[in-house]
């Protein structure tokens, strides 16, 4: 048992990177890597030995993660060296004369070489060299961009992020051809080594936020983050962890992500996740949708107000009605009709709680069942169960009605996280109303308001621009302003470049004013000379 424990301890130390350099003796590298990677045990680790000239070389790759045709062409060129050609500077000659691929680099560090291998790259060792060659010939298991299921629009682009990070960066580069756009890779997780791209525009984003986010990412001490962006959020977002209000915004749309980059936000793209994480955000970010900017400004404003009213109804309507019914004597005669004619067998407050649980069960079931059955399941939950519950007398018609209105209102926002938070606060307020009636309703509203007031996202007030007050920005939050009038970036983001106007006197403006290109101007100068 002692010997076995010693072997396990040594193995763990090797896995954690005890071997940090690449040996000039290729057999030592092969022996170490074969044991570490489980060559012969894991079928997907591809190990190949061959000779280039008189030099022994060894390659490692992962099955289904490399382009076999490309690698075969490269290796065919490598092994075509004549025996006398690689007597000296073997690695130099292979790297510069045979490894004809754009994404090829040298690596002297063994842990980094292993990380490259496990990320899908091919690594090549040459006997007598303390450096390996890393060839990025990855063929990612990926799906093609399709329309987002959450952020659909009636008119506009139909592509959305996928689970492969390089596809996502390409979708954003296509929309923003700015040389100052940065995608800095940070690896998180001792074992998972998950790639996270920190995206920002260098001369717009607040550099302090960029540094803070990268610092927090580098300080994550965990073996892996298989739950991707949500796990990352919980590590780097401060404040009370049990606060249900979302402190970041998620989006699956590259046009939405690029819009936030131009405002000065910082975005995280996590490999294996089709969702971008936007920092920092406020409550009003969760009340906006891309559809508003695909319509006329007046129509977009109308849609935004409907969405805001839907969220308010989702939170206030059921507990407010319950409070008025439980203290009906305080209501004026004009509102007497709001009461229930048939309260049912179960107390009204319990009815609301059971109805909320029922709606949540139906929602969860429609997510988990195959899409072909989701429609039938929704029909059963919405019509059959609700209708029969009222006929049997378990629920009153008013409870079903107000619960349905609240459920529909919550789904008006594209932010699933905000909808869930509103649902939790609504349940809390209903419980307080059951206990204290109208004072309970006021207490529930106060708790929700105070939570909004004290929540911050990276130091930014959750209620900005309402608190602190910024009248111009507040108007922009409630009214979908025409795009030409949006010339200033949000002040709360502290962007380096505060306005979105093209600097006066640029070459592009000169060309537009004179109708001449830079080439024409040069020709005129030659004539003068």
LOGU-160069 format. One line per 2 residues: number of its first residue (from 1); their letters; for each residue y, x, z of C-alpha. Coordinates in steps of 0.001 Angstrom, whole numbers, plus 500000, padded with zeros to 6 digits. Layout:
NUM> a> Y,X,Z ~ ...
//
This chain:
1> xx> 500000,500000,500000 ~ 502386,502861,500787
3> xx> 501748,504487,497404 ~ 502261,501155,495623
5> xx> 505554,500592,497492 ~ 506718,504071,496493
7> xx> 505929,503397,492831 ~ 507838,500101,492947
9> xx> 510828,501814,494557 ~ 510877,504524,491914
11> xx> 510626,501931,489174 ~ 513558,499980,490601
13> xx> 515648,503145,490778 ~ 514869,503898,487135
15> xx> 515837,500375,486108 ~ 519176,500759,487885
17> xx> 519978,503776,485728 ~ 518764,506916,487527
19> xx> 518277,508530,484108 ~ 521831,508743,482848
21> xx> 521600,511389,480114 ~ 519543,511699,476954
23> xx> 517104,514601,476971 ~ 516832,517022,474056
25> xx> 513056,516645,474352 ~ 512351,513443,472464
27> xx> 508967,512943,474158 ~ 510666,512675,477553
29> xx> 512984,509984,476208 ~ 510038,508129,474673
31> xx> 508012,508310,477877 ~ 510919,507018,479976
33> xx> 511877,504195,477639 ~ 508301,503051,476995
35> xx> 507756,502649,480717 ~ 511140,501073,481383
37> xx> 511048,498612,478484 ~ 507372,497786,478727
39> xx> 506393,498934,475246 ~ 502910,497555,474661
41> xx> 503476,494867,477287 ~ 506470,493040,475814
43> xx> 505596,492128,472234 ~ 509235,491861,471143
45> xx> 510138,495521,471841 ~ 509626,497353,468535
47> xx> 508967,501091,468913 ~ 508528,503316,465835
49> xx> 507887,507068,465492 ~ 508386,508915,462199
51> xx> 509500,512240,460769 ~ 512665,513139,458894
53> xx> 512032,516538,457363 ~ 510286,518377,460200
55> xx> 512221,516495,462894 ~ 510518,513803,464912
57> xx> 512590,510640,465331 ~ 511976,507493,467362
59> xx> 513578,504087,466971 ~ 513719,501111,469322
61> xx> 514747,497579,468421 ~ 514076,493996,469443
63> xx> 512127,491687,467219 ~ 514157,488918,465522
65> xx> 517461,490457,466606 ~ 517868,493024,463807
67> xx> 518194,492707,460067 ~ 514829,494094,458928
69> xx> 515890,494623,455305 ~ 518973,496606,456289
71> xx> 517084,498734,458815 ~ 514312,499427,456306
73> xx> 516845,500704,453766 ~ 518500,502960,456352
75> xx> 515221,504400,457628 ~ 514028,504946,454082
77> xx> 517075,507118,453480 ~ 516617,508957,456777
79> xx> 513002,509971,456159 ~ 513821,511179,452639
81> xx> 515204,514496,453947 ~ 513444,517582,452638
83> xx> 511674,519651,455350 ~ 514235,522485,455220
85> xx> 517320,520236,455324 ~ 517209,519377,459038
87> xx> 516641,522802,460561 ~ 520186,522767,461988
89> xx> 522639,519940,462787 ~ 519985,517296,462287
91> xx> 521878,514513,464049 ~ 525099,515312,462177
93> xx> 523373,515158,458796 ~ 521529,511931,459593
95> xx> 524640,510258,460988 ~ 527032,511259,458194
97> xx> 524697,511429,455180 ~ 521953,508847,455703
99> xx> 522971,506224,458284 ~ 525083,504436,455695
101> xx> 526145,501452,457743 ~ 529670,500533,458813
103> xx> 528776,499781,462438 ~ 527093,503021,463480
105> xx> 528025,505161,466454 ~ 526759,508039,468605
107> xx> 525792,507542,472235 ~ 525251,510250,474856
109> xx> 524666,507948,477832 ~ 521146,506559,478327
111> xx> 522118,503354,480244 ~ 524669,502481,477552
113> xx> 522093,503122,474854 ~ 519646,500787,476622
115> xx> 522343,498124,476911 ~ 523006,498433,473169
117> xx> 519295,498035,472491 ~ 518982,494966,474694
119> xx> 522069,493517,473001 ~ 520200,493602,469693
121> xx> 521200,496966,468224 ~ 518789,499635,466999
123> xx> 518797,503020,468740 ~ 517456,506193,467128
125> xx> 516508,509425,468923 ~ 516181,512780,467142
127> xx> 514117,515621,468568 ~ 516281,518475,469862
129> xx> 519418,516296,470195 ~ 520975,514984,473410
131> xx> 522694,512156,471533 ~ 521224,509035,470002
133> xx> 522415,506986,467040 ~ 523188,503299,467603
135> xx> 523095,501064,464526 ~ 524523,497582,464880
137> xx> 522356,495722,462393 ~ 522014,492607,464487
139> xx> 520825,489333,463032 ~ 521861,486812,465629
141> xx> 519772,483770,466429 ~ 522576,481277,465835
143> xx> 523445,477838,464603 ~ 526256,477266,462172
145> xx> 529573,475751,463348 ~ 529509,471946,463450
147> xx> 531783,469207,464722 ~ 532374,469127,468462
149> xx> 530697,466222,470239 ~ 533397,466061,472926
151> xx> 536666,466759,471073 ~ 536267,464743,467894
153> xx> 539234,463976,465663 ~ 539631,461427,462883
155> xx> 541345,463990,460671 ~ 541176,467755,460937
157> xx> 538744,470654,460999 ~ 535112,469942,461785
159> xx> 534086,473428,462929 ~ 533608,474255,466606
161> xx> 532445,477178,468678 ~ 528769,478135,468737
163> xx> 526620,480158,471123 ~ 527212,483480,469340
165> xx> 530338,485313,470428 ~ 531026,487134,467135
167> xx> 531037,483822,465267 ~ 533557,482444,467767
169> xx> 535904,485412,467433 ~ 535695,485076,463651
171> xx> 536644,481385,463841 ~ 539742,482347,465825
173> xx> 540638,485331,463612 ~ 540514,483027,460614
175> xx> 543256,480898,462155 ~ 545355,483704,463629
177> xx> 545817,486762,461412 ~ 547899,488631,463935
179> xx> 547177,492357,464364 ~ 548150,492014,468027
181> xx> 545344,489557,468756 ~ 542940,491285,471134
183> xx> 539303,490607,472025 ~ 538346,492992,474840
185> xx> 534670,492995,475785 ~ 533639,493065,479451
187> xx> 529965,493079,480429 ~ 529019,490989,483457
189> xx> 525709,490957,485299 ~ 523649,493983,486300
191> xx> 520586,492641,484498 ~ 521962,490125,482008
193> xx> 524797,492381,480730 ~ 526504,489278,479336
195> xx> 529293,489950,476835 ~ 532592,488268,477718
197> xx> 535564,488593,475385 ~ 539014,488460,476956
199> xx> 541233,487041,474198 ~ 545021,487267,474235
201> xx> 547971,488158,472019 ~ 549262,491529,473123
203> xx> 553005,490923,472762 ~ 552914,487350,474130
205> xx> 550486,487063,477043 ~ 551541,488079,480538
207> xx> 549930,491544,480993 ~ 549550,491006,484744
209> xx> 547268,488017,484117 ~ 545235,489971,481586
211> xx> 544749,492831,484059 ~ 543910,490427,486890
213> xx> 541284,488585,484859 ~ 539641,491818,483670
215> xx> 539675,493194,487213 ~ 537959,490076,488560
217> xx> 535383,490192,485776 ~ 534579,493832,486525
219> xx> 534233,493034,490235 ~ 531541,490366,489702
221> xx> 528501,491731,491541 ~ 525517,489651,490467
223> xx> 522306,490250,488552 ~ 523070,487743,485797
225> xx> 525173,484791,484696 ~ 522790,482610,482632
227> xx> 525045,479588,483241 ~ 527732,481418,481287
229> xx> 531318,480173,481489 ~ 530935,477951,484563
231> xx> 529514,480774,486673 ~ 532299,483067,485469
233> xx> 534922,480485,486398 ~ 533638,480185,489957
235> xx> 533889,483945,490389 ~ 537393,484536,489090
237> xx> 539253,481323,490011 ~ 540643,481444,493514
239> xx> 541348,478665,495987 ~ 539062,476241,497760
241> xx> 535723,476227,495933 ~ 534972,472590,496832
243> xx> 538107,471274,495138 ~ 536817,469003,492325
245> xx> 539961,469342,490190 ~ 539340,471648,487201
247> xx> 541467,474797,487408 ~ 540648,475895,483860
249> xx> 540392,474006,480616 ~ 537325,474145,478415
251> xx> 537458,473619,474686 ~ 534953,473758,471847
253> xx> 537638,473748,469155 ~ 538954,477066,467773
255> xx> 542247,475430,466694 ~ 542874,474315,470289
257> xx> 542045,477798,471567 ~ 544422,479480,469113
259> xx> 547191,477011,470002 ~ 546892,478056,473641
261> xx> 546899,481748,472683 ~ 550206,481247,470890
263> xx> 551635,479668,474034 ~ 550711,482721,476118
265> xx> 547402,481715,477686 ~ 544422,484021,478176
267> xx> 541041,482829,476901 ~ 537513,483899,477793
269> xx> 534684,483661,475265 ~ 531261,484015,476853
271> xx> 528268,484981,474742 ~ 525578,482240,474623
273> xx> 528223,479559,475332 ~ 529917,477303,472725
275> xx> 532907,476821,475016 ~ 536141,478763,475442
277> xx> 537747,478951,478889 ~ 541554,478715,479005
279> xx> 543629,480286,481820 ~ 545794,479099,483487
281> xx> 546016,475320,483128 ~ 547743,472369,484768
283> xx> 546923,468682,485137 ~ 548825,467845,481955
285> xx> 546705,470215,479861 ~ 543723,467976,480606
287> xx> 545628,464895,479436 ~ 546211,466186,475900
289> xx> 543941,466027,472884 ~ 543916,467562,469420
291> xx> 544027,464071,467890 ~ 547644,463717,469044
293> xx> 548684,466642,466847 ~ 546761,465327,463840
295> xx> 548867,462161,463836 ~ 552554,461314,463483
297> xx> 554669,462315,466494 ~ 555251,458684,467493
299> xx> 551561,457814,467112 ~ 550628,460946,469053
301> xx> 552971,459925,471875 ~ 551396,456459,471937
303> xx> 547908,457960,472144 ~ 548975,460278,474954
305> xx> 550417,457403,476998 ~ 547273,455328,476478
307> xx> 545234,458277,477715 ~ 547422,458746,480801
309> xx> 547258,455024,481608 ~ 543491,455131,481174
311> xx> 543209,457882,483784 ~ 545506,455974,486164
313> xx> 543453,452795,485732 ~ 540257,454770,486296
315> xx> 541517,455961,489669 ~ 543646,453071,490964
317> xx> 542267,449816,489603 ~ 538979,449298,491545
319> xx> 540228,450394,495008 ~ 543560,448571,494564
321> xx> 541838,445300,493639 ~ 539404,445699,496536
323> xx> 542267,446325,498985 ~ 544130,443229,497809
325> xx> 541029,441049,498033 ~ 540132,442259,501523
327> xx> 543666,441463,502709 ~ 544380,438517,500460
329> xx> 546731,436954,503037 ~ 549289,439665,502300
331> xx> 549369,438812,498590 ~ 552092,436581,497184
333> xx> 551025,433290,495634 ~ 551635,434613,492125
335> xx> 548771,437141,492635 ~ 546343,434751,494333
337> xx> 544283,434510,491144 ~ 543145,438125,491598
339> xx> 540645,437148,494251 ~ 536940,436675,493542
341> xx> 535462,433210,493202 ~ 531894,434283,493897
343> xx> 531792,437451,496039 ~ 528013,437770,495797
345> xx> 525439,438572,498453 ~ 526439,442202,499000
347> xx> 529876,443144,500450 ~ 532418,443937,497751
349> xx> 532895,447551,498796 ~ 529158,448226,498638
351> xx> 529078,446488,495256 ~ 531635,448936,493899
353> xx> 529693,451932,495218 ~ 526416,450645,493762
355> xx> 528144,449887,490453 ~ 529573,453424,490340
357> xx> 526121,454869,490963 ~ 524694,452605,488263
359> xx> 527273,453742,485703 ~ 526563,457372,486577
361> xx> 522806,456823,486229 ~ 523273,455287,482790
363> xx> 525533,458157,481728 ~ 523064,460769,482928
365> xx> 520155,458982,481305 ~ 521896,458770,477928
367> xx> 522549,462525,478087 ~ 518940,463398,478908
369> xx> 517076,461092,476541 ~ 516767,461768,472788
371> xx> 519772,460611,470789 ~ 517699,457950,469024
373> xx> 517079,456265,472380 ~ 520588,456719,473833
375> xx> 522025,453642,472117 ~ 519207,451405,473339
377> xx> 519499,452814,476856 ~ 523250,452240,476907
379> xx> 522718,448657,475765 ~ 520183,448075,478544
381> xx> 522462,449542,481208 ~ 525715,447968,480072
383> xx> 524588,444478,479143 ~ 521187,443578,480509
385> xx> 521462,445140,483971 ~ 525110,444161,484452
387> xx> 524649,440619,483209 ~ 521504,439928,485195
389> xx> 523007,441487,488340 ~ 525853,438954,488204
391> xx> 523530,436033,487418 ~ 521220,436875,490304
393> xx> 524247,437070,492597 ~ 524057,440721,493586
395> xx> 527435,441523,491992 ~ 530562,439531,491327
397> xx> 531947,439380,487801 ~ 535186,441015,488926
399> xx> 533377,444068,490304 ~ 531559,444586,487008
401> xx> 534813,444135,485070 ~ 536915,446575,487092
403> xx> 534113,449144,487197 ~ 533800,448946,483411
405> xx> 537559,449370,482928 ~ 537535,452399,485250
407> xx> 534573,453944,483413 ~ 536212,453512,480008
409> xx> 539517,454889,481309 ~ 537838,458019,482659
411> xx> 536274,458748,479285 ~ 539708,458677,477620
413> xx> 540279,462332,478491 ~ 538406,465096,476622
415> xx> 538134,466941,479947 ~ 534777,465970,481414
417> xx> 535669,467909,484557 ~ 538832,465885,485181
419> xx> 536965,462625,484579 ~ 534363,463589,487188
421> xx> 537078,464584,489668 ~ 538839,461235,489210
423> xx> 535528,459454,489764 ~ 534974,461293,493070
425> xx> 538487,460521,494328 ~ 537989,456881,493326
427> xx> 534778,456674,495354 ~ 536519,458260,498349
429> xx> 539379,455760,498093 ~ 536939,452829,497861
431> xx> 535226,453991,501060 ~ 538608,454286,502816
433> xx> 539545,450795,501623 ~ 536276,449415,503027
435> xx> 537146,450928,506398 ~ 540917,450453,506598
437> xx> 541814,448062,503750 ~ 545354,448590,502359
439> xx> 546141,451561,504688 ~ 542897,453080,503427
441> xx> 544076,452682,499838 ~ 547352,454402,500664
443> xx> 545442,457175,502428 ~ 543207,457698,499382
445> xx> 546199,457921,497065 ~ 547872,460350,499477
447> xx> 544777,462575,499595 ~ 544648,462665,495797
449> xx> 548369,463434,495553 ~ 548206,466185,498170
451> xx> 545204,467753,496445 ~ 547159,467822,493188
453> xx> 550168,469248,495004 ~ 548355,472145,496677
455> xx> 546038,473065,493794 ~ 546965,476158,491820
457> xx> 545483,477826,488761 ~ 546132,481573,488888
459> xx> 549204,480951,490975 ~ 550540,478231,488649
461> xx> 551312,474864,490219 ~ 548868,472195,489059
463> xx> 551710,469696,488679 ~ 554000,471893,486600
465> xx> 556432,470962,485006 ~ 556824,468134,487516
467> xx> 556644,470550,490477 ~ 558592,472799,490123
469> xx> 560728,470564,487936 ~ 561340,471608,484356
471> xx> 562912,468662,482550 ~ 562495,469999,479006
473> xx> 558843,470928,479541 ~ 558176,467632,481338
475> xx> 559490,465718,478347 ~ 557113,467703,476136
477> xx> 554192,466760,478371 ~ 554807,463016,478134
479> xx> 556123,462902,474560 ~ 554332,464506,471641
481> xx> 557330,466321,470196 ~ 557494,467147,466463
483> xx> 556104,470623,465814 ~ 559373,472079,464362
485> xx> 561145,471340,467658 ~ 558616,473279,469775
487> xx> 560313,476644,469565 ~ 559909,477851,473162
489> xx> 556723,478890,474934 ~ 555980,477405,478387
491> xx> 558144,479269,480892 ~ 555520,479003,483642
493> xx> 553238,481345,481645 ~ 555877,484113,481786
495> xx> 555254,485205,478178 ~ 556628,488499,476907
497> xx> 557919,486764,473780 ~ 559600,483608,475040
499> xx> 560404,481887,471742 ~ 558256,481118,468710
501> xx> 560980,481702,466140 ~ 560691,484390,463491
503> xx> 563101,487242,464275 ~ 566270,487140,462191
505> xx> 566523,489663,459392 ~ 562786,490074,458779
507> xx> 561587,491039,455335 ~ 559961,487654,454806
509> xx> 563226,485805,455430 ~ 565096,488171,453152
511> xx> 562592,487516,450381 ~ 562945,483766,450841
513> xx> 566754,483955,450777 ~ 567081,486285,447773
515> xx> 563960,485304,445858 ~ 563069,489007,445467
517> xx> 560055,490861,446762 ~ 560174,494313,448309
519> xx> 558897,495713,445008 ~ 561818,494122,443123
521> xx> 564292,495586,445620 ~ 562768,499035,445146
523> xx> 563122,498677,441373 ~ 566807,497794,441799
525> xx> 567334,500895,443908 ~ 565733,503054,441200
527> xx> 568125,501581,438629 ~ 571104,502462,440818
529> x> 569896,506034,441109
//
